[in-house]
Amino acid sequence: MSKRSDLYMCRDAAERGRRRAAGGKKDGGEETEEVPQVLLGAPMELTVVRDGVHGFLVGVSGNERYRLLDGPAEAGEVWKCQILPAGRGMMPEAYPISREGRSAAAAVSPGPVREKGRTGRKTAAPVREREDSELGRKLSDKTAKLNAANLRIGRMQRQINGLEKLREENRQKDSAIRSLKTQVQQLETKLKPRNMEGIIAERDGLRAKVEDQEEEIRRLRDILSLYSTGVRRSAVTTYLTGATSIHCNLLEDKGYRVYFSPGRKTLRFVPDVNGTFGRDGRDVVIPAIRQFTDFEKIRSLEARKEEGEVVVSLV
């Protein structure tokens, strides 16, 4: 049965109640059946909104809320509605009668409104507000405690990191100490008395090195004596004094042109006033001989004079 039929039944019951009160008979004198009298309240103007939770249309008047039965009403309009008797559902019901206009209120119910149920109890919005406020206070307390715990954890983590750094430094120091101990043991082993054969071999090697050095010293002294006195010896004295320089007492203070032999074994100095090579102090500097002399130290060379030209052997 539809909601509209329910409304008609209520109206019929009210009409029968009025006739019963007037005499209890229909027109024509027949006695009528006694039925309970149902009284409907005066129509009420309700603002129509759509419930944000369930989606059906709701009429709102102050803090009261009524579920609208099927009709042409739309959210945002104001309708004059007939309030139906309570007891049909959890929310009182109303039937739209006539449209009175539009409302500036929101088309969707913004939140829970005090509802009048079957038992007549009302859900007060301030109770929920108090509950929300209490939950907000508890949330703030928990957040503050969480922040404090995070700070403590951060301090503890920094302390742990510092301890790990100290441990790493200690490990490095221990490793260095072990390395030093190993080196000391190796030195102690080397300092232990060695056999006589090893000592004699080492002595002979050192002696040979000393003799080579003494020979080199004698050659250097000869060159130094030649440089310092400036006196030309009667004997031919020629030395490779560097990777690119030659000292030869056969060369005079004038220009020369220099030629390599085909095998790059000898140098021929030809006197020439326009020659590009000459004595630099007491030496002749020839950059090209670097590739053929394999200079390691000062050594003597053979030289001879042929018809004014000087021939120097690089071997």
C-alpha positions as CSV (number, residue, x, y, z in Angstrom):
1,M,0.0,0.0,0.0
2,S,1.3,3.4,-0.9
3,K,2.0,6.3,1.4
4,R,-0.8,8.4,-0.2
5,S,-3.3,5.6,0.5
6,D,-2.2,5.7,4.2
7,L,-3.0,9.4,4.2
8,Y,-6.5,8.8,2.8
9,M,-7.2,6.1,5.4
10,C,-6.3,8.5,8.2
11,R,-8.6,11.1,6.8
12,D,-11.5,8.5,6.4
13,A,-11.0,7.4,10.0
14,A,-11.1,11.0,11.1
15,E,-14.4,11.6,9.2
16,R,-16.0,8.4,10.7
17,G,-15.0,9.6,14.1
18,R,-16.7,12.9,13.6
19,R,-19.9,11.2,12.4
20,R,-19.8,8.9,15.4
21,A,-19.6,11.8,17.7
22,A,-22.6,13.4,16.0
23,G,-24.9,10.5,16.6
24,G,-23.4,7.3,15.5
25,K,-25.6,6.9,12.4
26,K,-25.2,7.3,8.7
27,D,-27.7,9.2,6.5
28,G,-30.8,7.1,6.4
29,G,-30.7,6.1,10.1
30,E,-28.2,3.2,9.9
31,E,-25.9,2.7,12.9
32,T,-22.2,3.1,12.1
33,E,-19.2,1.1,13.4
34,E,-17.3,2.8,16.1
35,V,-13.6,3.3,15.1
36,P,-10.7,5.1,17.0
37,Q,-10.6,8.8,16.2
38,V,-7.3,9.9,14.5
39,L,-6.4,13.6,14.7
40,L,-4.0,15.2,12.2
41,G,-2.1,18.3,13.1
42,A,-2.2,21.6,11.3
43,P,-0.1,21.7,8.1
44,M,3.5,22.9,8.6
45,E,5.9,24.7,6.2
46,L,9.0,22.6,5.8
47,T,12.3,23.4,3.9
48,V,13.1,20.5,1.6
49,V,16.7,19.2,1.7
50,R,18.4,15.9,0.7
51,D,19.8,13.8,3.6
52,G,23.6,13.7,3.2
53,V,23.8,10.1,4.6
54,H,20.8,8.2,3.3
55,G,20.0,10.2,0.2
56,F,16.2,10.6,0.6
57,L,14.3,14.0,0.9
58,V,13.8,15.5,4.3
59,G,11.7,18.4,5.5
60,V,13.3,20.6,8.1
61,S,11.7,23.0,10.5
62,G,14.0,24.4,13.2
63,N,15.6,21.4,14.9
64,E,12.9,19.0,13.7
65,R,13.3,16.7,10.7
66,Y,10.6,14.8,8.8
67,R,11.0,12.3,6.0
68,L,8.9,13.4,3.0
69,L,6.6,10.9,1.3
70,D,6.5,10.6,-2.5
71,G,5.6,13.8,-4.1
72,P,6.8,16.5,-6.5
73,A,9.0,18.3,-3.9
74,E,12.7,19.0,-4.7
75,A,15.6,20.0,-2.6
76,G,15.8,23.7,-2.0
77,E,12.0,24.3,-2.0
78,V,9.6,25.2,0.8
79,W,6.4,23.1,1.0
80,K,3.4,23.2,3.2
81,C,3.2,19.6,4.5
82,Q,0.7,17.5,6.5
83,I,2.5,15.8,9.4
84,L,1.5,12.1,9.7
85,P,1.0,10.4,13.1
86,A,4.1,9.1,14.7
87,G,4.9,5.4,15.0
88,R,5.4,4.5,11.3
89,G,9.2,4.7,11.3
90,M,12.3,5.9,13.1
91,M,11.7,9.4,11.6
92,P,8.4,11.2,11.5
93,E,6.8,11.5,8.1
94,A,5.2,14.3,6.2
95,Y,3.2,14.5,3.0
96,P,3.8,17.6,0.7
97,I,0.5,19.5,0.0
98,S,1.5,22.8,-1.7
99,R,4.7,24.5,-2.8
100,E,5.3,27.8,-1.0
101,G,8.6,28.9,-2.7
102,R,12.3,28.3,-2.6
103,S,14.7,28.6,0.3
104,A,18.3,30.0,0.4
105,A,19.3,27.0,2.6
106,A,21.7,24.3,1.3
107,A,20.2,21.6,-0.9
108,V,21.9,18.8,1.1
109,S,21.6,18.4,4.9
110,P,24.9,19.5,6.3
111,G,24.9,17.2,9.2
112,P,22.8,15.4,11.8
113,V,19.7,17.3,12.9
114,R,17.7,16.5,16.0
115,E,15.3,13.7,15.0
116,K,12.0,12.8,16.6
117,G,11.7,9.1,16.7
118,R,9.0,6.6,17.7
119,T,9.9,6.8,21.4
120,G,10.0,10.6,21.4
121,R,13.7,10.8,22.3
122,K,15.9,13.5,20.7
123,T,19.6,13.3,19.8
124,A,21.2,16.5,20.9
125,A,23.9,18.0,18.6
126,P,25.8,19.5,21.6
127,V,26.5,15.9,22.8
128,R,28.3,15.1,19.6
129,E,30.1,18.4,19.8
130,R,31.3,17.5,23.3
131,E,32.4,14.1,22.1
132,D,34.2,15.7,19.1
133,S,35.9,18.2,21.4
134,E,37.0,15.4,23.7
135,L,38.4,13.4,20.8
136,G,40.2,16.4,19.5
137,R,41.7,17.0,23.0
138,K,42.9,13.4,23.2
139,L,44.3,13.5,19.7
140,S,46.3,16.7,20.6
141,D,47.6,15.0,23.7
142,K,48.7,11.9,21.7
143,T,50.3,14.1,19.1
144,A,52.3,16.0,21.7
145,K,53.5,12.7,23.3
146,L,54.4,11.3,19.8
147,N,56.5,14.5,19.1
148,A,58.3,14.2,22.4
149,A,59.0,10.5,21.8
150,N,60.4,11.3,18.3
151,L,62.7,13.9,19.9
152,R,64.0,11.4,22.4
153,I,64.5,8.8,19.7
154,G,66.5,11.4,17.6
155,R,68.7,12.2,20.6
156,M,69.3,8.5,21.3
157,Q,70.1,7.9,17.6
158,R,72.7,10.7,17.6
159,Q,74.3,9.2,20.7
160,I,74.4,5.8,19.0
161,N,75.9,7.2,15.9
162,G,78.6,8.9,18.1
163,L,79.4,5.6,19.8
164,E,79.7,3.9,16.4
165,K,82.2,6.5,15.3
166,L,84.2,6.0,18.5
167,R,84.2,2.2,17.9
168,E,85.4,2.7,14.3
169,E,88.3,5.0,15.5
170,N,89.2,2.4,18.1
171,R,89.2,-0.3,15.4
172,Q,91.5,1.8,13.2
173,K,93.9,2.4,16.2
174,D,94.0,-1.3,17.0
175,S,94.8,-2.0,13.3
176,A,97.6,0.5,13.3
177,I,99.1,-0.9,16.5
178,R,99.0,-4.4,15.0
179,S,100.8,-3.1,11.9
180,L,103.5,-1.5,14.0
181,K,104.0,-4.6,16.0
182,T,104.5,-6.6,12.8
183,Q,107.0,-4.1,11.5
184,V,108.9,-4.2,14.8
185,Q,109.1,-8.0,14.6
186,Q,110.4,-7.8,11.0
187,L,113.1,-5.3,12.1
188,E,114.1,-7.5,15.1
189,T,114.4,-10.4,12.7
190,K,116.7,-8.5,10.4
191,L,118.8,-7.3,13.3
192,K,119.5,-10.9,14.5
193,P,123.1,-12.2,13.9
194,R,123.4,-13.4,10.4
195,N,125.8,-16.1,9.0
196,M,129.3,-15.1,8.0
197,E,128.9,-15.9,4.3
198,G,126.1,-13.3,4.1
199,I,128.2,-10.7,5.9
200,I,131.2,-11.3,3.6
201,A,129.0,-11.0,0.4
202,E,127.5,-7.8,1.6
203,R,131.0,-6.4,2.5
204,D,132.4,-7.3,-1.0
205,G,129.4,-5.7,-2.7
206,L,129.9,-2.5,-0.7
207,R,133.6,-2.5,-1.5
208,A,132.9,-2.8,-5.3
209,K,130.5,0.2,-5.1
210,V,133.1,2.2,-3.3
211,E,135.7,1.5,-5.9
212,D,133.3,2.5,-8.7
213,Q,132.6,5.7,-6.9
214,E,136.2,6.5,-6.3
215,E,136.8,6.1,-10.1
216,E,134.0,8.4,-10.9
217,I,135.4,10.9,-8.3
218,R,138.8,10.8,-10.1
219,R,137.1,11.6,-13.5
220,L,135.1,14.4,-12.0
221,R,138.2,15.8,-10.4
222,D,140.0,15.8,-13.7
223,I,137.1,17.8,-15.3
224,L,137.0,20.2,-12.4
225,S,140.7,20.8,-12.6
226,L,140.4,21.5,-16.3
227,Y,137.6,23.9,-15.8
228,S,139.2,25.7,-12.9
229,T,142.7,26.2,-14.3
230,G,141.8,27.0,-17.9
231,V,145.1,25.4,-19.0
232,R,144.8,23.2,-22.0
233,R,146.5,19.9,-21.4
234,S,148.8,18.4,-24.0
235,A,146.8,15.1,-24.0
236,V,143.4,15.0,-25.6
237,T,140.7,15.2,-22.9
238,T,137.1,14.7,-24.1
239,Y,134.1,13.9,-21.9
240,L,130.3,13.5,-22.4
241,T,129.3,15.8,-19.6
242,G,125.5,15.7,-20.1
243,A,122.8,14.3,-22.3
244,T,123.4,17.1,-24.8
245,S,126.8,18.5,-23.9
246,I,130.4,17.5,-24.7
247,H,133.7,18.8,-23.4
248,C,136.7,18.5,-25.7
249,N,140.1,20.3,-25.3
250,L,140.6,20.1,-29.1
251,L,137.8,22.5,-29.8
252,E,138.6,26.2,-29.9
253,D,136.6,29.3,-29.2
254,K,135.0,29.7,-32.6
255,G,132.0,28.5,-34.5
256,Y,131.5,25.0,-35.9
257,R,129.2,23.1,-38.1
258,V,128.5,19.6,-36.7
259,Y,127.9,16.4,-38.8
260,F,126.8,13.0,-37.7
261,S,128.4,9.9,-39.3
262,P,126.0,7.6,-41.2
263,G,125.9,5.2,-38.3
264,R,125.5,8.0,-35.8
265,K,128.7,6.7,-34.1
266,T,130.8,9.9,-34.5
267,L,130.5,13.6,-34.6
268,R,132.6,15.8,-37.0
269,F,133.2,19.4,-36.0
270,V,134.0,21.6,-39.1
271,P,135.2,25.1,-38.3
272,D,132.9,27.8,-39.7
273,V,132.5,31.4,-38.7
274,N,128.8,31.1,-39.4
275,G,128.5,27.8,-37.7
276,T,125.5,27.4,-35.3
277,F,127.4,25.5,-32.7
278,G,130.1,26.9,-30.4
279,R,131.5,26.5,-27.0
280,D,129.1,27.4,-24.2
281,G,131.7,28.2,-21.5
282,R,133.9,25.1,-21.8
283,D,131.2,22.8,-23.3
284,V,129.6,22.4,-26.7
285,V,125.8,21.9,-26.4
286,I,124.3,19.7,-29.2
287,P,120.6,18.8,-28.5
288,A,120.4,16.1,-31.2
289,I,123.0,13.8,-29.5
290,R,120.4,13.0,-26.7
291,Q,119.0,10.2,-28.9
292,F,122.4,8.5,-29.4
293,T,124.4,8.8,-26.2
294,D,122.2,7.1,-23.5
295,F,123.7,9.4,-21.0
296,E,123.6,8.1,-17.4
297,K,126.8,9.7,-16.0
298,I,129.9,11.6,-17.1
299,R,132.2,9.4,-19.1
300,S,135.3,9.9,-21.3
301,L,135.2,9.9,-25.1
302,E,137.8,9.4,-27.8
303,A,138.6,12.4,-30.0
304,R,141.1,13.3,-32.7
305,K,142.0,16.1,-35.0
306,E,142.0,15.7,-38.8
307,E,143.2,18.7,-40.9
308,G,141.5,21.3,-38.6
309,E,138.4,19.3,-38.1
310,V,137.7,17.5,-34.8
311,V,136.2,13.9,-34.8
312,V,134.6,12.7,-31.5
313,S,133.5,9.1,-31.1
314,L,130.2,8.7,-29.1
315,V,130.7,4.9,-28.4
